Amino acid sequence: MRPPAAADAPPIETRADLLQSFLSDAAHVPGGFAAGIAFPKSAGEVAALVTSARRVLPIGAQSSLTGGATPRGEVVISTRALTDVTRLPGQMVRVGAGVALAVLQRVLAADALYYPPVPTYDGAFIGGTIATNAAGAATFKYGSARRWVEALSVVLADGSLIEVRRGDVAASLEGWFELEYPSGASVRVPVPTYVMPAVAKLSAGYFASPGMDLIDLFIGSEGTLGIVTAATLRVIPLPRRCVALVTCDSDSQAAAVTVALRREATSSWRGEGALDVSAVEFMDSRALAVVVDEAFARAGVARPARGAGLLLVQIEITCGEDNALRQMDAVLHACGIHADPVVALPGDERGASRLFELREAVPASLNTMIAAAKLRVHPDIEKTAGDLIVPFERLEESLALYRETFEGCGLEYALWGHVSDGNMHPNVVPRSLEDVHRGKAAILDIARRVVAMGGAPLAEHGVGRSALKQQLLRELYGERGIEEMRAVKRALDPDWKLAPGVLFPER
Ligand SMILES: Cc1cc2nc3c(=O)[nH]c(=O)nc-3n(C[C@H](O)[C@H](O)[C@H](O)COP(=O)(O)OP(=O)(O)OC[C@H]3O[C@@H](n4cnc5c(N)ncnc54)[C@H](O)[C@@H]3O)c2cc1C
C-alpha cells in the first residue's frame, strides 16, 4: 500500500443542470440528489477527492439496475475520465476504470483480441463491471468478471492507493487479512464465514472463502470498500461467432435444448465435436407478448405462434460453421424441433445485431409499459423483477416455480434470461400499484425457495440501494452474514465514507 502521487482534487461541480444528468441510474429510482460531482483524471485525483469529502459515491456508466449508482447526497466521483488502455505482454491489458466495454472491445478487436465477461449492456464501464462482478450471457463458458481480473489499483477510504495482484495476498489460516497503511498503522480485515452458493455467477455482497485472495474482496464490493481506478485484465483471441434463433413450444423443450447444447459445448472444449456454444438465452411466450410487432419486423423474424418461446444461441466457430450448424440441427431434431433456426453467420454483424436487438426489445418494451402505467395508473408503479440463479440441473424446476408463484398471486409476468447459466429474470407486468406490492412479496417467496435449491436471488446485477435486494441478501446469508460484511466494511472504511447504504445499511 502506498500514498498516491500527490495531486490536487479536481473541482467539484455543483451546477444544477450538470448534476441533474447524474441523479439516477438505470433502476430509475426517483429522488437522487448529490453534493456535487467531480471527474478525476488520475488515481491521485480520486484519492484527493476521497480525502477531502465526507461521503463519496463512485460511478461508472450508471447502468446499475439496483439504485447503487443513484446518489443520496454524496459527492459523486465519475470515473469517465480514467480512460487509458495499454496492451501488456501475454494477452493482458491494463484498462482505466472509465473505459466502456464497447470501447475496450473495439481497441482489442484491432489486434484480434476479446474480453469475454460482457454483460448485455456494453456501455458499462470496466470499473462498474468489476465493482458488480458483472456477467453476461456467456458465463457458462467464461465465468463472470472475477475470473478475468489479474490486478487492481484501488483508492481506499483514507485516500491511500493499494495495488492488488492476484496471487500476492491470501487470507490467513485464522481468517483475516492484515493490511498496513502508509502511516504505519495496520488493520485486520476479517473474512466472513458464510458459504457462498455454488452457482455460475453471483453478485451478492462480499466474496468470502477460506484462504481467499485479497483481490476477490474488492471485486463485487459495489464501491463500498474502495474505488477501482484501473485494472489488469486477461483477454483471449477474438472468437468467430455465429448466432441462431430457435423457436421452442414449451419450457421443457427449451430446457431440453439448453441441456443438450451445454453437453455438446463441453464436449467441444475437450476437442470432441464442433458445437462450441458459449451462451443460450431464453425469452418465454409472455416475454415475447410484450414486444411490439415493429421489433420483430426490424429483426426480420416472424412472431412465433402463441405459447412458443425463443432461444438465442451463440456459437463459437472453431472447426467450420457447416460442421457446427449440422451438429446443432441434429440436437434440435433430437429435441423435437423441425423448423429451421434463423441464423446470422460469422461476419454477418448486422444480422447478429438484429437478433440481439430483438432480445433487447423485451426489457425495453416492458420498461415502456411500466412508464406508461406509472403515468396513467399510479406514480409509484415500478419495475419489479428478479435476478435469480439456480444450479443448472434445477433449471426446469425453477421455471415452474416462477410460473406457479406469479400465477398463484394472479400476476401478469414475463420470463427471460441467461438460461444456460440457470439465471433468469422473472418480471412482473404491473397493471396496478397493488401488483407491484404483490410482485415484491412473490419475488421474496421465490427467493427463499431458490436459496433452498442451492441457488441465489442475486446473480449478476448486485444489491445496490434497493430495499428488496438488500432483503434478498439477508435471505441468502442471514443477519449474521450481513453483520460479518459490516465488520469488513468497518475495518476498511470506519467512517462509512464510500458508497454508504449500498449493500446494507450502516446498522
Ligand atoms: C439494458 C441493461 C442490460 C444489463 N445486462 C446486464 C447483464 O447481462 N449482466 C450484468 O451483470 N449486468 C447487466 N446490467 C447491469 C449493469 O450494466 C451492470 O451492473 C454493470 O456492471 C454496471 O456498470 P456501470 O459502469 O454502469 O456501473 P454503475 O452503474 O455506475 O455502478 C454500479 C455500482 O458499482 C460502483 N462502482 C462503479 N464504478 C466503480 C469503481 N470504479 N470503483 C468502485 N465502485 C464502482 C457504484 O458505486 C455502484 O454501486 C444491465 C443493465 C442494463 C441497463
The ligand as an SDF file (V2000), in Angstrom:
LIG
                    3D

 53 58  0  0  0  0  0  0  0  0999 V2000
  -30.0500   -2.9310  -20.6160 C   0  0  0  0  0  0  0  0  0  0  0  0
  -29.1930   -3.4420  -19.4810 C   0  0  0  0  0  0  0  0  0  0  0  0
  -28.7200   -4.7460  -19.5360 C   0  0  0  0  0  0  0  0  0  0  0  0
  -27.9190   -5.2360  -18.4990 C   0  0  0  0  0  0  0  0  0  0  0  0
  -27.4540   -6.5190  -18.5860 N   0  0  0  0  0  0  0  0  0  0  0  0
  -26.6150   -6.9830  -17.6350 C   0  0  0  0  0  0  0  0  0  0  0  0
  -26.0590   -8.2970  -17.7480 C   0  0  0  0  0  0  0  0  0  0  0  0
  -26.2990   -9.0320  -18.7010 O   0  0  0  0  0  0  0  0  0  0  0  0
  -25.2270   -8.7000  -16.7610 N   0  0  0  0  0  0  0  0  0  0  0  0
  -24.9030   -7.8880  -15.6990 C   0  0  0  0  0  0  0  0  0  0  0  0
  -24.1000   -8.3050  -14.8760 O   0  0  0  0  0  0  0  0  0  0  0  0
  -25.4160   -6.6650  -15.5770 N   0  0  0  0  0  0  0  0  0  0  0  0
  -26.2600   -6.1770  -16.5010 C   0  0  0  0  0  0  0  0  0  0  0  0
  -26.7810   -4.9210  -16.3820 N   0  0  0  0  0  0  0  0  0  0  0  0
  -26.4660   -4.0960  -15.2030 C   0  0  0  0  0  0  0  0  0  0  0  0
  -25.2440   -3.1840  -15.3450 C   0  0  0  0  0  0  0  0  0  0  0  0
  -24.9310   -2.9330  -16.7070 O   0  0  0  0  0  0  0  0  0  0  0  0
  -24.0300   -3.7850  -14.6280 C   0  0  0  0  0  0  0  0  0  0  0  0
  -24.2940   -3.8660  -13.2420 O   0  0  0  0  0  0  0  0  0  0  0  0
  -22.7220   -3.0120  -14.8490 C   0  0  0  0  0  0  0  0  0  0  0  0
  -21.6770   -3.7700  -14.3280 O   0  0  0  0  0  0  0  0  0  0  0  0
  -22.7030   -1.6490  -14.1970 C   0  0  0  0  0  0  0  0  0  0  0  0
  -21.5930   -0.9110  -14.7170 O   0  0  0  0  0  0  0  0  0  0  0  0
  -21.5920    0.6750  -14.7010 P   0  0  0  0  0  0  0  0  0  0  0  0
  -20.3130    1.1650  -15.2300 O   0  0  0  0  0  0  0  0  0  0  0  0
  -22.8140    1.2130  -15.3250 O   0  0  0  0  0  0  0  0  0  0  0  0
  -21.6220    0.9560  -13.1090 O   0  0  0  0  0  0  0  0  0  0  0  0
  -22.5860    1.9100  -12.2970 P   0  0  0  0  0  0  0  0  0  0  0  0
  -23.9980    1.5640  -12.5710 O   0  0  0  0  0  0  0  0  0  0  0  0
  -22.1930    3.3180  -12.4880 O   0  0  0  0  0  0  0  0  0  0  0  0
  -22.2240    1.4830  -10.7980 O   0  0  0  0  0  0  0  0  0  0  0  0
  -22.6080    0.2390  -10.2800 C   0  0  0  0  0  0  0  0  0  0  0  0
  -22.0390    0.0670   -8.8510 C   0  0  0  0  0  0  0  0  0  0  0  0
  -20.6240   -0.0280   -8.9230 O   0  0  0  0  0  0  0  0  0  0  0  0
  -19.9980    1.0160   -8.1750 C   0  0  0  0  0  0  0  0  0  0  0  0
  -18.8550    1.4830   -8.9920 N   0  0  0  0  0  0  0  0  0  0  0  0
  -18.8930    1.9650  -10.2550 C   0  0  0  0  0  0  0  0  0  0  0  0
  -17.6400    2.2360  -10.6840 N   0  0  0  0  0  0  0  0  0  0  0  0
  -16.8080    1.9120   -9.6730 C   0  0  0  0  0  0  0  0  0  0  0  0
  -15.4010    1.9570   -9.4950 C   0  0  0  0  0  0  0  0  0  0  0  0
  -14.5770    2.3970  -10.4620 N   0  0  0  0  0  0  0  0  0  0  0  0
  -14.8770    1.5440   -8.3180 N   0  0  0  0  0  0  0  0  0  0  0  0
  -15.6800    1.0840   -7.3270 C   0  0  0  0  0  0  0  0  0  0  0  0
  -17.0210    1.0390   -7.4280 N   0  0  0  0  0  0  0  0  0  0  0  0
  -17.5700    1.4330   -8.5930 C   0  0  0  0  0  0  0  0  0  0  0  0
  -21.0640    2.0830   -7.9710 C   0  0  0  0  0  0  0  0  0  0  0  0
  -20.8470    2.8050   -6.7620 O   0  0  0  0  0  0  0  0  0  0  0  0
  -22.3370    1.2410   -7.9240 C   0  0  0  0  0  0  0  0  0  0  0  0
  -22.5330    0.7350   -6.6100 O   0  0  0  0  0  0  0  0  0  0  0  0
  -27.6020   -4.4030  -17.3970 C   0  0  0  0  0  0  0  0  0  0  0  0
  -28.0710   -3.0880  -17.3570 C   0  0  0  0  0  0  0  0  0  0  0  0
  -28.8620   -2.5990  -18.3850 C   0  0  0  0  0  0  0  0  0  0  0  0
  -29.3280   -1.1830  -18.3190 C   0  0  0  0  0  0  0  0  0  0  0  0
  1  2  1  0
  2  3  1  0
  2 52  2  0
  3  4  2  0
  4  5  1  0
  4 50  1  0
  5  6  2  0
  6  7  1  0
  6 13  1  0
  7  8  2  0
  7  9  1  0
  9 10  1  0
 10 11  2  0
 10 12  1  0
 12 13  2  0
 13 14  1  0
 14 15  1  0
 14 50  1  0
 15 16  1  0
 16 17  1  0
 16 18  1  0
 18 19  1  0
 18 20  1  0
 20 21  1  0
 20 22  1  0
 22 23  1  0
 23 24  1  0
 24 25  2  0
 24 26  1  0
 24 27  1  0
 27 28  1  0
 28 29  2  0
 28 30  1  0
 28 31  1  0
 31 32  1  0
 32 33  1  0
 33 34  1  0
 33 48  1  0
 34 35  1  0
 35 36  1  0
 35 46  1  0
 36 37  1  0
 36 45  1  0
 37 38  2  0
 38 39  1  0
 39 40  1  0
 39 45  2  0
 40 41  1  0
 40 42  2  0
 42 43  1  0
 43 44  2  0
 44 45  1  0
 46 47  1  0
 46 48  1  0
 48 49  1  0
 50 51  2  0
 51 52  1  0
 52 53  1  0
M  END
$$$$
